[in-house]
Amino acid sequence: MSLSIEPMKFCHVDAVSEIEKKVYPTPWTKFAFINEIIDNGFASYYVALYNKEVVGYAGIWVVLEEAHITTLAVSPKWQGKGIGKALLQHLINEADSKGAVRMTLEVRVSNLKAQELYKKFGFVVCGRRPKYYRDEDALIMWLEKLPVRKLALEHIN
Ligand SMILES: CC(C)(COP(=O)(O)OP(=O)(O)OC[C@H]1O[C@@H](n2cnc3c(N)ncnc32)[C@H](O)[C@@H]1OP(=O)(O)O)[C@@H](O)C(=O)NCCC(=O)NCCS
């Protein structure tokens, strides 16, 4: 059995929401995910599945040449096994295939783990949005000139 990354469907939303509540202080509602996958024509959402279990998820909006990462998360018990890297590589590939030439995202100033992940793929900090998360500033990161080098992904334990 191995990790697969597939488009997020309605049947995944309960599991996604459970992870969301564990990893974010202000989680999106189930309705927000359903709205994104059904009604937002600019959005693409994916789940990482390991033996059919939802272990992570990620999403992007692609508008013309720009892709915006809206979310990226891995279940706490599955973190540190390369799943975040696999999801991010997938988003980059999808953004590239949809015609984007650059990607951006916001990340909490305190979220060094996520910042390290993004830097690994060539994202650089280009600005700061004060109180973007109400309780904390966001760093704005950009990746120019897709596609980037593909990282070798380790085996999932
Ligand atoms: C950020 C997140 C998605 C990373 O997922 P993950 O599956 O644990 O990450 P990976 O195992 O693929 O590791 C990717 C890279 O992240 C960085 N990283 C992972 N754990 C780290 C840690 N404890 N400290 C610092 N950097 C770390 C490393 O650069 C790592 O690459 P390496 O293994 O080659 O050193 C995950 O921690 C998560 O879901 N966090 C909560 C939600 C979140 O903050 N999302 C980002 C919003 S912008």
The ligand as an SDF file (V2000), in Angstrom:
LIG
                    3D

 48 50  0  0  0  0  0  0  0  0999 V2000
    3.2480   22.1030    7.8000 C   0  0  0  0  0  0  0  0  0  0  0  0
    2.8110   20.6450    7.5750 C   0  0  0  0  0  0  0  0  0  0  0  0
    1.7970   20.6150    6.4500 C   0  0  0  0  0  0  0  0  0  0  0  0
    4.0390   19.8250    7.1740 C   0  0  0  0  0  0  0  0  0  0  0  0
    3.6100   18.5130    6.8770 O   0  0  0  0  0  0  0  0  0  0  0  0
    4.5310   17.2340    7.2090 P   0  0  0  0  0  0  0  0  0  0  0  0
    3.9340   16.0570    6.5300 O   0  0  0  0  0  0  0  0  0  0  0  0
    4.7450   17.1370    8.6760 O   0  0  0  0  0  0  0  0  0  0  0  0
    5.9010   17.6760    6.5090 O   0  0  0  0  0  0  0  0  0  0  0  0
    6.9960   16.7280    5.8650 P   0  0  0  0  0  0  0  0  0  0  0  0
    7.1890   15.5200    6.7060 O   0  0  0  0  0  0  0  0  0  0  0  0
    6.6700   16.5390    4.4300 O   0  0  0  0  0  0  0  0  0  0  0  0
    8.2700   17.6750    6.0280 O   0  0  0  0  0  0  0  0  0  0  0  0
    8.4700   18.7090    5.1190 C   0  0  0  0  0  0  0  0  0  0  0  0
    9.4760   19.6910    5.6110 C   0  0  0  0  0  0  0  0  0  0  0  0
    8.8910   20.4910    6.6400 O   0  0  0  0  0  0  0  0  0  0  0  0
    9.9360   20.9000    7.5170 C   0  0  0  0  0  0  0  0  0  0  0  0
    9.6710   20.3350    8.8190 N   0  0  0  0  0  0  0  0  0  0  0  0
    8.9640   19.2290    9.1290 C   0  0  0  0  0  0  0  0  0  0  0  0
    8.9420   19.0630   10.4800 N   0  0  0  0  0  0  0  0  0  0  0  0
    9.6440   20.0900   10.9950 C   0  0  0  0  0  0  0  0  0  0  0  0
    9.9510   20.5070   12.3130 C   0  0  0  0  0  0  0  0  0  0  0  0
    9.5340   19.8160   13.3790 N   0  0  0  0  0  0  0  0  0  0  0  0
   10.6700   21.6490   12.4600 N   0  0  0  0  0  0  0  0  0  0  0  0
   11.0800   22.3700   11.3880 C   0  0  0  0  0  0  0  0  0  0  0  0
   10.8130   22.0250   10.1110 N   0  0  0  0  0  0  0  0  0  0  0  0
   10.1030   20.9070    9.9250 C   0  0  0  0  0  0  0  0  0  0  0  0
   11.2240   20.3470    6.9820 C   0  0  0  0  0  0  0  0  0  0  0  0
   11.7750   21.2840    6.0800 O   0  0  0  0  0  0  0  0  0  0  0  0
   10.7180   19.1250    6.2320 C   0  0  0  0  0  0  0  0  0  0  0  0
   11.5970   18.6980    5.2390 O   0  0  0  0  0  0  0  0  0  0  0  0
   12.7310   17.5680    5.5870 P   0  0  0  0  0  0  0  0  0  0  0  0
   12.0040   16.4120    6.1700 O   0  0  0  0  0  0  0  0  0  0  0  0
   13.3240   17.2750    4.2460 O   0  0  0  0  0  0  0  0  0  0  0  0
   13.6530   18.2270    6.5610 O   0  0  0  0  0  0  0  0  0  0  0  0
    2.2180   20.0290    8.8790 C   0  0  0  0  0  0  0  0  0  0  0  0
    3.1290   20.2310    9.9360 O   0  0  0  0  0  0  0  0  0  0  0  0
    0.8870   20.5800    9.2970 C   0  0  0  0  0  0  0  0  0  0  0  0
   -0.1610   20.0890    8.8590 O   0  0  0  0  0  0  0  0  0  0  0  0
    0.8830   21.6160   10.1360 N   0  0  0  0  0  0  0  0  0  0  0  0
   -0.3770   22.1790   10.6280 C   0  0  0  0  0  0  0  0  0  0  0  0
   -1.1090   22.9490    9.5390 C   0  0  0  0  0  0  0  0  0  0  0  0
   -0.2120   24.0220    8.9470 C   0  0  0  0  0  0  0  0  0  0  0  0
    0.4780   24.7330    9.6670 O   0  0  0  0  0  0  0  0  0  0  0  0
   -0.2780   24.1580    7.5920 N   0  0  0  0  0  0  0  0  0  0  0  0
    0.4590   25.1730    6.8800 C   0  0  0  0  0  0  0  0  0  0  0  0
   -0.3800   26.3920    6.7860 C   0  0  0  0  0  0  0  0  0  0  0  0
    0.4440   27.6880    5.8900 S   0  0  0  0  0  0  0  0  0  0  0  0
  1  2  1  0
  2  3  1  0
  2  4  1  0
  2 36  1  0
  4  5  1  0
  5  6  1  0
  6  7  2  0
  6  8  1  0
  6  9  1  0
  9 10  1  0
 10 11  2  0
 10 12  1  0
 10 13  1  0
 13 14  1  0
 14 15  1  0
 15 16  1  0
 15 30  1  0
 16 17  1  0
 17 18  1  0
 17 28  1  0
 18 19  1  0
 18 27  1  0
 19 20  2  0
 20 21  1  0
 21 22  1  0
 21 27  2  0
 22 23  1  0
 22 24  2  0
 24 25  1  0
 25 26  2  0
 26 27  1  0
 28 29  1  0
 28 30  1  0
 30 31  1  0
 31 32  1  0
 32 33  2  0
 32 34  1  0
 32 35  1  0
 36 37  1  0
 36 38  1  0
 38 39  2  0
 38 40  1  0
 40 41  1  0
 41 42  1  0
 42 43  1  0
 43 44  2  0
 43 45  1  0
 45 46  1  0
 46 47  1  0
 47 48  1  0
M  END
$$$$
